[in-house]
């Protein structure tokens, strides 16, 4: 993990190529409280609660799950 001077966060991953089948994927989850400007489609976490007005949905956060072919042996993601 590396924090840049402007506040960006870069996370780098490396793994043993021989530990996974050739068609496997490496995936990681990024959970945040607001949408990020990424090329991935976010999935919102929502909670349903009951009030005097009926059921209400509250968005709690967003989840991004990038995946890379395991045969690449490494991956990197930067959040700005």
C-alpha positions as CSV (number, residue, x, y, z in Angstrom):
1,X,0.0,0.0,0.0
2,X,1.3,3.5,-0.9
3,X,-0.3,6.9,-0.2
4,X,0.6,9.6,-2.7
5,X,1.2,13.3,-1.8
6,X,-2.2,14.2,-3.2
7,X,-4.0,11.6,-1.0
8,X,-4.3,8.9,-3.6
9,X,-4.0,5.3,-2.5
10,X,-2.2,2.6,-4.6
11,X,-2.4,-1.0,-3.6
12,X,-0.2,-3.5,-5.4
13,X,-0.6,-7.3,-5.3
14,X,1.7,-10.2,-6.4
15,X,1.1,-13.9,-6.2
16,X,2.7,-17.2,-7.1
17,X,1.6,-18.2,-10.6
18,X,2.0,-21.9,-9.9
19,X,-0.5,-21.8,-7.0
20,X,-3.5,-21.3,-9.3
21,X,-5.1,-22.9,-12.3
22,X,-4.4,-21.2,-15.6
23,X,-8.0,-20.0,-16.0
24,X,-8.3,-18.6,-12.4
25,X,-8.9,-15.0,-11.5
26,X,-7.5,-12.8,-8.7
27,X,-10.3,-10.6,-7.2
28,X,-10.3,-8.1,-4.4
29,X,-13.1,-6.0,-2.9
30,X,-13.1,-2.2,-2.5
31,X,-15.8,-1.0,-0.1
32,X,-16.3,2.7,0.1
33,X,-19.0,5.1,1.4
34,X,-19.4,7.0,-1.8
35,X,-19.2,6.2,-5.5
36,X,-15.8,6.4,-7.1
37,X,-14.9,7.4,-10.7
38,X,-14.0,4.0,-12.0
39,X,-14.7,1.9,-15.1
40,X,-16.4,-0.7,-13.0
41,X,-20.1,-0.9,-12.1
42,X,-20.6,-0.4,-8.4
43,X,-22.9,-2.5,-6.3
44,X,-24.7,-0.4,-3.5
45,X,-25.2,-1.9,-0.1
46,X,-28.7,-1.0,1.1
47,X,-30.6,-1.5,4.3
48,X,-34.3,-1.7,4.6
49,X,-35.9,-0.2,7.7
50,X,-39.5,0.3,8.8
51,X,-40.8,3.7,9.9
52,X,-44.1,5.4,10.3
53,X,-44.0,6.0,6.5
54,X,-43.4,2.4,5.7
55,X,-40.3,0.7,4.5
56,X,-37.3,2.9,3.6
57,X,-34.1,2.0,1.8
58,X,-30.8,3.5,3.1
59,X,-27.6,3.2,0.9
60,X,-24.7,2.3,3.2
61,X,-21.9,2.1,0.7
62,X,-20.6,0.8,-2.6
63,X,-18.6,-2.3,-3.4
64,X,-16.2,-2.6,-6.4
65,X,-14.7,-6.0,-7.3
66,X,-12.0,-5.8,-9.9
67,X,-10.6,-9.1,-11.2
68,X,-7.4,-9.9,-13.1
69,X,-6.3,-13.1,-14.7
70,X,-4.3,-15.1,-12.2
71,X,-1.7,-15.9,-14.9
72,X,-0.6,-12.2,-14.8
73,X,1.0,-12.7,-11.4
74,X,0.4,-9.2,-10.2
75,X,-2.2,-6.4,-10.1
76,X,-2.5,-2.8,-9.0
77,X,-5.4,-0.4,-8.3
78,X,-5.2,3.3,-7.5
79,X,-8.0,5.3,-5.8
80,X,-7.9,9.0,-6.3
